[in-house]
């Protein structure tokens, strides 16, 4: 019975491979053979390939789905010509702003590639530092939602109030910690495989170092600028990248703890040079075979992989309104204008420009958009508009250096309570209503506000190295980004 089942499944896998290869161009088939050769050499020969474990990170972006299809083709191709093939681990990190569309893209791609029932494949997700089987229908846990919310605020508040809007740097730190731990899970993996471009790798590492500095962690200067330095950097950061914030609090541990290897053996295999097709040539594979449903506008405009397009525009509007006193609509209009400049420099389709104008350029719907974006931030991030505005001002760090500016601009009625606010942040007793106001306006418990009070801001040049926000500078920035985006993107991210 087992042999009959195995034969039937092998037939299914070969059918999957043949259909997958039918979407490949001749150049992609050649690249696939080179990828197989690279994997076999890394494993130490075909006789060892069956014991070789490969890790791929899946975010639901078009590039991660395409990369997974290539890896699956390599895995099944080797299986068709050798006694064994490599083991594949595919893992996703659950963060608060993960869109249902991205989770659906992940699920459809897994189903199309027949990953779920293949014993040579692990499909995992991490929620609140717990490794679980991937399930696109399972909502993020309440513990994970609250932990992500606090981490976002603590890292975000350590920027200078008048610096770049690096408000979502926690995403880099959470992702880095995730990379380090999922590579040690259950006997570990031998290699992380990624198709990120050198520019994307540098942007992620810059963001990770910047976020680490905000979390009070020090990193060495490595000579490499790509993922070759990733695991050395992660070893420096350790398994708890938030320990400086929560030293006095019980932090949930990575679990199940007994299934993590003490040492990691993972290396990095770069396959960016094997992406021979352009984006237009990939659409049939992505959409017809994998069932990928793109949000092209978000892919091209997103400030950061860790926050939605509408929240990004909303934050620009709030910054303009409260920090610069120029009106919400002015910030959104500037967001749109810079977006159009970037899109046209990249020679994107005019229909995408029209979509951007429709989404952000209609004054008649701006008030409604603001309400919807505020509701989205509350639902997905657990943050009210007042708490987002507080985050923009970073009023607690450096002994409350920006507190008076924040109160004068946003809460003038609380100026009289400034002495009590300082006393509370210093750990001294104050009236209960003062403590409640601090928690309501920030989204943080007073004990963590006090932690921020004793910390200084991390300025833009500390670990930043010019990493641009615009044009998909998140973990899975898309491969069509141009290297000459930097000047406009730096202007964008500085909020000028």
VEXDREN-2710 file (C-alpha; in Angstrom, 1 decimal):
% VEXDREN-2710
k/r/px/py/pz
1/UNK/0.0/0.0/0.0
2/UNK/2.8/2.3/0.9
3/UNK/4.6/1.6/-2.4
4/UNK/1.5/2.2/-4.4
5/UNK/0.9/5.5/-2.5
6/UNK/4.5/6.6/-3.1
7/UNK/4.3/5.8/-6.8
8/UNK/1.1/7.7/-7.1
9/UNK/2.6/10.8/-5.3
10/UNK/5.8/10.6/-7.4
11/UNK/3.6/10.7/-10.5
12/UNK/1.8/13.7/-9.1
13/UNK/5.1/15.5/-8.3
14/UNK/6.4/14.8/-11.8
15/UNK/3.1/16.2/-13.3
16/UNK/3.6/19.3/-11.1
17/UNK/7.2/19.6/-12.4
18/UNK/6.2/19.2/-16.1
19/UNK/3.5/21.9/-15.8
20/UNK/5.9/24.2/-13.9
21/UNK/8.6/23.8/-16.6
22/UNK/6.0/24.5/-19.3
23/UNK/6.0/28.1/-18.0
24/UNK/9.8/28.5/-18.1
25/UNK/11.5/30.1/-21.0
26/UNK/14.6/28.4/-22.4
27/UNK/16.8/30.9/-20.5
28/UNK/15.0/29.9/-17.2
29/UNK/15.5/26.2/-17.9
30/UNK/19.2/26.8/-18.3
31/UNK/19.2/28.9/-15.1
32/UNK/17.4/26.0/-13.4
33/UNK/20.2/23.6/-14.3
34/UNK/22.8/26.0/-13.0
35/UNK/20.9/26.3/-9.8
36/UNK/20.8/22.6/-9.4
37/UNK/24.5/22.4/-10.0
38/UNK/25.1/25.1/-7.4
39/UNK/23.0/23.3/-4.8
40/UNK/24.7/19.9/-5.5
41/UNK/28.2/21.5/-5.1
42/UNK/27.1/23.2/-1.9
43/UNK/25.8/19.9/-0.6
44/UNK/29.1/18.1/-1.3
45/UNK/27.9/16.0/-4.2
46/UNK/24.8/14.2/-5.4
47/UNK/25.4/11.4/-2.9
48/UNK/24.9/13.9/-0.1
49/UNK/22.0/15.9/-1.5
50/UNK/19.4/13.9/0.3
51/UNK/20.7/15.2/3.7
52/UNK/21.0/18.8/2.6
53/UNK/18.4/21.2/4.1
54/UNK/17.5/24.5/2.4
55/UNK/15.6/27.4/3.9
56/UNK/13.4/29.8/1.9
57/UNK/11.5/32.7/3.4
58/UNK/8.0/33.3/2.1
59/UNK/6.4/36.7/2.5
60/UNK/3.7/36.4/-0.1
61/UNK/5.4/39.0/-2.4
62/UNK/5.8/38.2/-6.1
63/UNK/9.6/37.7/-5.8
64/UNK/9.3/35.3/-2.9
65/UNK/6.6/33.3/-4.8
66/UNK/8.7/33.2/-7.9
67/UNK/11.8/32.1/-6.0
68/UNK/9.9/29.3/-4.3
69/UNK/8.7/28.1/-7.7
70/UNK/12.4/27.9/-8.9
71/UNK/13.4/26.0/-5.8
72/UNK/10.6/23.6/-6.1
73/UNK/11.5/22.9/-9.7
74/UNK/15.1/22.2/-8.7
75/UNK/13.9/19.9/-5.9
76/UNK/11.6/17.9/-8.1
77/UNK/14.1/17.8/-11.0
78/UNK/16.8/16.3/-8.8
79/UNK/14.2/13.8/-7.4
80/UNK/13.5/12.6/-11.0
81/UNK/17.1/11.8/-11.7
82/UNK/18.6/10.8/-8.3
83/UNK/17.6/8.5/-5.4
84/UNK/17.1/11.5/-3.1
85/UNK/16.7/15.3/-3.3
86/UNK/17.3/18.1/-0.9
87/UNK/14.9/19.0/2.0
88/UNK/13.1/22.3/1.7
89/UNK/12.0/24.4/4.7
90/UNK/9.7/27.3/3.8
91/UNK/8.9/29.7/6.6
92/UNK/6.8/32.9/7.2
93/UNK/6.8/35.4/10.0
94/UNK/3.4/36.6/11.3
95/UNK/3.4/40.3/12.0
96/UNK/0.5/42.5/12.8
97/UNK/0.2/44.2/9.4
98/UNK/0.4/41.0/7.3
99/UNK/-2.4/41.4/4.7
100/UNK/-4.9/38.6/4.0
101/UNK/-4.0/38.9/0.3
102/UNK/-0.4/38.0/1.1
103/UNK/-1.4/35.0/3.2
104/UNK/-3.7/33.9/0.4
105/UNK/-0.8/34.2/-2.1
106/UNK/1.3/32.0/0.1
107/UNK/-1.4/29.4/0.4
108/UNK/-2.2/29.3/-3.3
109/UNK/1.5/29.0/-4.2
110/UNK/2.0/26.1/-1.6
111/UNK/-1.0/24.3/-3.0
112/UNK/0.0/24.7/-6.7
113/UNK/3.4/23.4/-5.9
114/UNK/2.1/20.5/-3.8
115/UNK/4.1/21.4/-0.7
116/UNK/1.7/20.6/2.0
117/UNK/1.8/16.8/1.9
118/UNK/5.4/16.3/0.6
119/UNK/7.5/14.8/3.4
120/UNK/10.6/16.5/1.9
121/UNK/9.1/19.9/2.6
122/UNK/8.3/21.8/5.8
123/UNK/5.9/24.7/5.6
124/UNK/6.1/26.7/8.8
125/UNK/5.1/30.0/10.4
126/UNK/6.3/31.8/13.5
127/UNK/3.8/33.6/15.7
128/UNK/5.0/35.2/18.9
129/UNK/8.2/33.2/18.8
130/UNK/6.5/29.9/18.5
131/UNK/7.2/27.7/15.4
132/UNK/3.9/26.3/14.0
133/UNK/2.7/24.6/10.8
134/UNK/1.7/27.2/8.3
135/UNK/-2.1/27.9/8.2
136/UNK/-3.3/30.9/6.2
137/UNK/-6.7/30.8/8.0
138/UNK/-5.2/31.1/11.5
139/UNK/-5.3/34.7/12.8
140/UNK/-2.3/36.0/14.6
141/UNK/-2.4/35.2/18.3
142/UNK/-3.3/37.8/20.9
143/UNK/0.1/37.4/22.5
144/UNK/1.8/37.9/19.2
145/UNK/-0.4/40.9/18.3
146/UNK/0.4/42.6/21.6
147/UNK/4.1/41.8/21.5
148/UNK/4.4/43.1/17.9
149/UNK/2.6/46.3/18.9
150/UNK/4.9/47.0/21.9
151/UNK/8.0/46.2/19.9
152/UNK/6.9/48.5/17.1
153/UNK/6.4/51.4/19.5
154/UNK/9.6/50.9/21.5
155/UNK/11.8/50.7/18.4
156/UNK/9.8/53.5/16.6
157/UNK/10.1/55.9/19.6
158/UNK/13.9/55.9/19.4
159/UNK/14.1/58.0/16.3
160/UNK/14.8/61.8/16.5
161/UNK/11.4/63.6/16.1
162/UNK/12.7/65.6/13.1
163/UNK/14.5/62.7/11.5
164/UNK/13.5/60.4/8.7
165/UNK/10.2/58.5/9.1
166/UNK/11.8/55.2/10.0
167/UNK/8.8/54.3/12.1
168/UNK/8.6/50.7/11.2
169/UNK/12.2/49.6/11.8
170/UNK/11.0/46.9/14.2
171/UNK/10.0/44.9/11.2
172/UNK/13.7/44.6/10.3
173/UNK/14.6/43.5/13.8
174/UNK/11.8/41.0/14.1
175/UNK/12.6/39.5/10.7
176/UNK/16.3/39.3/11.5
177/UNK/15.6/37.5/14.8
178/UNK/13.2/35.2/12.9
179/UNK/15.9/34.4/10.3
180/UNK/18.4/33.5/13.0
181/UNK/16.0/31.2/14.9
182/UNK/14.2/29.4/12.1
183/UNK/17.6/28.4/10.8
184/UNK/18.3/26.6/14.1
185/UNK/14.9/24.9/14.3
186/UNK/14.6/21.1/14.3
187/UNK/18.1/20.1/13.4
188/UNK/18.7/23.4/11.6
189/UNK/19.3/24.1/7.9
190/UNK/22.4/24.1/5.8
191/UNK/21.7/27.1/3.6
192/UNK/19.4/30.1/3.3
193/UNK/18.5/30.8/-0.4
194/UNK/17.4/34.2/-1.6
195/UNK/17.0/36.0/-4.9
196/UNK/17.2/39.4/-3.3
197/UNK/19.4/41.8/-5.3
198/UNK/22.7/43.1/-3.8
199/UNK/20.9/46.5/-3.3
200/UNK/18.0/44.8/-1.5
201/UNK/20.4/42.9/0.7
202/UNK/22.2/46.0/1.6
203/UNK/18.9/47.8/2.4
204/UNK/17.8/45.0/4.7
205/UNK/21.1/44.9/6.5
206/UNK/21.2/48.7/6.9
207/UNK/17.6/48.6/8.3
208/UNK/18.5/45.7/10.6
209/UNK/21.6/47.5/12.0
210/UNK/19.6/50.7/12.4
211/UNK/16.8/48.9/14.3
212/UNK/19.4/47.0/16.4
213/UNK/20.9/50.4/17.4
214/UNK/17.4/51.6/18.4
215/UNK/17.0/48.4/20.5
216/UNK/20.2/49.2/22.4
217/UNK/22.3/46.5/20.6
218/UNK/25.8/47.1/19.2
219/UNK/27.1/45.5/16.0
220/UNK/30.5/45.2/14.5
221/UNK/31.5/46.6/11.2
222/UNK/31.6/43.8/8.7
223/UNK/33.3/44.0/5.4
224/UNK/30.5/42.3/3.5
225/UNK/27.6/44.3/2.2
226/UNK/25.3/41.3/1.4
227/UNK/23.8/38.4/3.2
228/UNK/27.2/36.8/3.6
229/UNK/27.4/38.8/6.8
230/UNK/23.8/38.1/7.9
231/UNK/24.4/35.2/10.2
232/UNK/27.5/36.7/11.8
233/UNK/25.4/39.8/12.5
234/UNK/22.6/37.7/13.9
235/UNK/25.0/35.8/16.1
236/UNK/26.0/39.2/17.6
237/UNK/22.4/40.2/18.2
238/UNK/21.5/37.0/20.0
239/UNK/18.2/35.2/20.3
240/UNK/16.4/38.0/22.0
241/UNK/16.8/41.3/20.1
242/UNK/14.5/43.2/22.5
243/UNK/16.2/42.4/25.8
244/UNK/17.3/46.0/26.4
245/UNK/13.7/47.1/26.5
246/UNK/12.2/44.3/28.6
247/UNK/15.0/43.4/31.0
248/UNK/12.7/43.6/34.0
249/UNK/9.8/41.9/32.2
250/UNK/9.2/38.3/31.4
251/UNK/9.7/37.8/27.7
252/UNK/8.2/34.8/25.9
253/UNK/11.0/32.5/24.8
254/UNK/11.4/30.9/21.4
255/UNK/9.6/27.6/21.6
256/UNK/9.3/24.6/21.7
257/UNK/12.7/25.3/23.2
258/UNK/13.9/21.7/23.1
259/UNK/13.7/21.6/19.3
260/UNK/16.3/24.4/18.6
261/UNK/19.8/23.5/17.8
262/UNK/22.4/25.1/20.1
263/UNK/24.7/26.0/17.1
264/UNK/23.8/27.1/13.6
265/UNK/25.6/25.8/10.6
266/UNK/23.8/27.8/8.0
267/UNK/25.5/29.4/5.0
268/UNK/24.0/31.7/2.3
269/UNK/23.4/30.8/-1.3
270/UNK/22.7/33.7/-3.6
271/UNK/20.6/33.0/-6.7
272/UNK/19.8/36.6/-7.8
273/UNK/22.1/36.1/-10.8
274/UNK/19.8/33.3/-12.0
275/UNK/16.7/35.4/-12.4
276/UNK/17.0/35.7/-16.1
277/UNK/13.5/36.6/-17.0
278/UNK/12.0/40.1/-16.7
279/UNK/8.8/40.8/-14.7
280/UNK/6.4/40.7/-17.6
281/UNK/7.7/37.2/-18.6
282/UNK/7.0/35.9/-15.1
283/UNK/3.4/36.9/-14.9
284/UNK/2.0/33.7/-16.5
285/UNK/3.9/31.5/-14.1
286/UNK/2.9/33.7/-11.1
287/UNK/-0.8/34.2/-12.0
288/UNK/-1.8/31.2/-14.0
289/UNK/0.2/28.5/-12.2
290/UNK/0.8/29.9/-8.7
291/UNK/-2.5/31.8/-8.5
292/UNK/-0.7/34.9/-7.4
293/UNK/-2.9/38.0/-7.2
294/UNK/-0.8/41.1/-7.3
295/UNK/-1.3/44.5/-5.7
296/UNK/0.9/46.3/-8.2
297/UNK/0.4/49.8/-6.8
298/UNK/1.5/48.7/-3.3
299/UNK/4.4/46.7/-4.7
300/UNK/5.8/49.9/-6.4
301/UNK/5.0/52.5/-3.8
302/UNK/5.3/50.9/-0.4
303/UNK/7.6/52.9/1.9
304/UNK/8.3/49.7/3.8
305/UNK/7.3/46.0/3.6
306/UNK/6.0/46.2/7.2
307/UNK/3.2/48.7/6.8
308/UNK/0.5/49.1/4.2
309/UNK/0.4/51.8/1.5
310/UNK/-2.6/53.5/3.0
311/UNK/-1.0/53.8/6.5
312/UNK/2.2/55.1/4.9
313/UNK/0.3/57.9/3.2
314/UNK/-1.7/58.5/6.4
315/UNK/1.5/59.0/8.4
316/UNK/2.8/61.5/5.8
317/UNK/-0.5/63.4/6.3
318/UNK/-0.3/63.3/10.1
319/UNK/3.3/64.4/10.0
320/UNK/2.4/67.4/7.8
321/UNK/-0.6/68.3/9.9
322/UNK/0.9/67.9/13.5
323/UNK/4.6/68.2/13.1
324/UNK/4.9/70.8/10.3
325/UNK/1.5/72.5/10.9
326/UNK/0.8/72.4/7.1
327/UNK/-2.4/70.4/6.9
328/UNK/-3.1/66.7/6.4
329/UNK/-4.0/67.1/2.7
330/UNK/-0.6/68.7/2.0
331/UNK/1.3/65.7/3.3
332/UNK/-0.8/63.3/1.3
333/UNK/-0.4/65.4/-1.8
334/UNK/3.4/65.5/-1.4
335/UNK/3.3/61.7/-0.9
336/UNK/1.5/61.4/-4.2
337/UNK/3.8/63.8/-6.1
338/UNK/7.0/62.1/-5.0
339/UNK/5.4/58.8/-5.8
340/UNK/4.6/59.9/-9.4
341/UNK/8.2/61.2/-9.8
342/UNK/9.6/57.8/-8.7
343/UNK/7.1/55.9/-10.9
344/UNK/7.9/57.8/-14.0
345/UNK/11.7/57.6/-13.4
346/UNK/11.2/53.8/-13.3
347/UNK/9.1/54.1/-16.5
348/UNK/6.2/52.2/-15.0
349/UNK/2.9/51.8/-16.9
350/UNK/0.8/55.0/-17.0
351/UNK/-2.2/53.0/-15.6
352/UNK/-0.2/52.6/-12.3
353/UNK/0.3/56.4/-12.2
354/UNK/-3.4/56.8/-12.8
355/UNK/-4.2/54.3/-10.0
356/UNK/-2.0/56.3/-7.6
357/UNK/-3.7/59.6/-8.5
358/UNK/-7.1/57.9/-8.0
359/UNK/-6.1/56.5/-4.6
360/UNK/-4.5/59.6/-3.1
361/UNK/-5.2/62.6/-5.4
362/UNK/-9.0/63.1/-5.0
363/UNK/-9.7/65.9/-2.4
364/UNK/-13.4/64.8/-2.3
365/UNK/-12.5/61.4/-0.8
366/UNK/-9.5/62.5/1.4
367/UNK/-11.5/62.7/4.6
368/UNK/-12.9/59.3/4.1
369/UNK/-9.5/57.9/3.3
370/UNK/-8.1/59.3/6.5
371/UNK/-10.9/57.6/8.5
372/UNK/-10.3/54.3/6.7
373/UNK/-6.5/54.5/7.2
374/UNK/-7.0/55.3/10.9
375/UNK/-9.4/52.3/11.3
376/UNK/-6.8/50.1/9.5
377/UNK/-4.0/51.2/11.8
378/UNK/-6.2/50.5/14.8
379/UNK/-7.3/47.1/13.6
380/UNK/-3.9/45.8/12.2
381/UNK/-1.4/47.7/14.3
382/UNK/-3.5/48.2/17.5
383/UNK/-2.6/52.0/17.4
384/UNK/-5.0/54.9/17.5
385/UNK/-4.4/58.1/15.6
386/UNK/-3.4/59.9/18.8
387/UNK/-0.8/57.1/19.4
388/UNK/0.5/57.4/15.8
389/UNK/0.9/61.2/16.3
390/UNK/2.8/60.6/19.6
391/UNK/5.1/58.2/17.7
392/UNK/5.9/60.9/15.2
393/UNK/7.1/63.2/18.0
394/UNK/9.1/60.6/20.0
395/UNK/8.5/62.8/23.1
396/UNK/9.9/60.5/25.8
397/UNK/13.5/59.7/24.8
398/UNK/16.4/61.7/26.0
399/UNK/14.7/62.6/29.3
400/UNK/11.6/63.9/27.5
401/UNK/13.6/66.3/25.3
402/UNK/10.7/66.7/22.8
403/UNK/7.9/66.5/25.4
404/UNK/7.1/70.2/25.6
405/UNK/7.0/70.5/21.8
406/UNK/4.6/67.5/21.6
407/UNK/2.3/68.9/24.3
408/UNK/2.3/72.4/22.9
409/UNK/1.5/71.1/19.4
410/UNK/-1.0/68.3/20.2
411/UNK/-2.1/68.5/23.9
412/UNK/-1.8/72.1/25.1
413/UNK/-4.1/71.3/28.1
414/UNK/-1.4/69.0/29.5
415/UNK/1.4/71.6/29.6
416/UNK/0.5/72.3/33.2
417/UNK/1.1/68.6/34.0
418/UNK/4.6/68.5/32.6
419/UNK/6.3/68.3/36.0
420/UNK/4.1/65.3/36.9
421/UNK/4.9/63.7/33.5
422/UNK/8.6/63.9/34.2
423/UNK/8.2/62.6/37.7
424/UNK/6.2/59.6/36.4
425/UNK/8.9/58.8/33.8
426/UNK/11.5/59.0/36.5
427/UNK/9.5/56.4/38.5
428/UNK/8.1/58.7/41.1
429/UNK/4.4/58.6/42.3
430/UNK/2.0/60.9/40.5
431/UNK/-1.9/61.1/40.3
432/UNK/-3.5/58.1/38.6
433/UNK/-5.1/60.2/35.9
434/UNK/-1.7/61.4/34.7
435/UNK/-0.5/57.8/34.4
436/UNK/-3.7/56.9/32.5
437/UNK/-3.2/59.8/30.1
438/UNK/0.3/58.7/29.4
439/UNK/-0.8/55.2/28.5
440/UNK/-3.7/56.3/26.4
441/UNK/-1.8/58.8/24.3
442/UNK/1.3/56.5/23.8
443/UNK/-0.1/53.0/23.8
444/UNK/2.7/52.0/26.2
445/UNK/2.7/51.2/29.9
446/UNK/4.4/53.8/32.0
447/UNK/7.2/51.4/33.0
448/UNK/8.2/51.2/29.3
449/UNK/7.8/54.9/28.8
450/UNK/10.3/55.3/31.7
451/UNK/12.7/53.0/29.8
452/UNK/12.5/55.2/26.8
453/UNK/13.0/58.3/29.0
454/UNK/16.5/56.9/30.0
455/UNK/17.4/56.2/26.4
456/UNK/18.6/58.6/23.7
457/UNK/17.4/58.9/20.1
458/UNK/19.2/57.0/17.4
459/UNK/19.9/59.4/14.6
460/UNK/19.5/58.6/10.9
461/UNK/23.2/58.0/10.2
462/UNK/23.5/55.3/12.9
463/UNK/23.3/52.1/10.8
464/UNK/21.3/53.8/8.1
465/UNK/23.9/54.2/5.3
466/UNK/21.5/55.9/3.0
467/UNK/18.9/53.1/2.8
468/UNK/16.0/54.5/0.9
469/UNK/12.4/53.9/2.0
470/UNK/10.6/54.4/-1.3
471/UNK/10.4/51.8/-4.0
472/UNK/10.1/48.7/-1.9
473/UNK/13.0/49.0/0.6
474/UNK/11.5/46.3/2.8
475/UNK/12.6/42.7/3.2
476/UNK/11.1/41.7/-0.2
477/UNK/11.7/44.8/-2.2
478/UNK/10.9/43.8/-5.8
479/UNK/13.6/43.0/-8.3
480/UNK/12.5/45.7/-10.7
481/UNK/13.8/48.5/-8.5
482/UNK/16.4/50.7/-10.1
483/UNK/19.7/51.6/-8.5
484/UNK/19.3/55.3/-9.3
485/UNK/16.3/55.7/-7.1
486/UNK/18.4/56.7/-4.1
487/UNK/18.4/60.4/-4.4
488/UNK/14.6/60.8/-4.7
489/UNK/14.1/58.1/-2.1
490/UNK/16.4/59.8/0.4
491/UNK/14.5/63.0/0.0
492/UNK/11.2/61.1/0.4
493/UNK/12.3/59.3/3.5
494/UNK/13.6/62.5/5.1
495/UNK/10.1/64.0/4.7
496/UNK/11.4/67.1/3.0
END
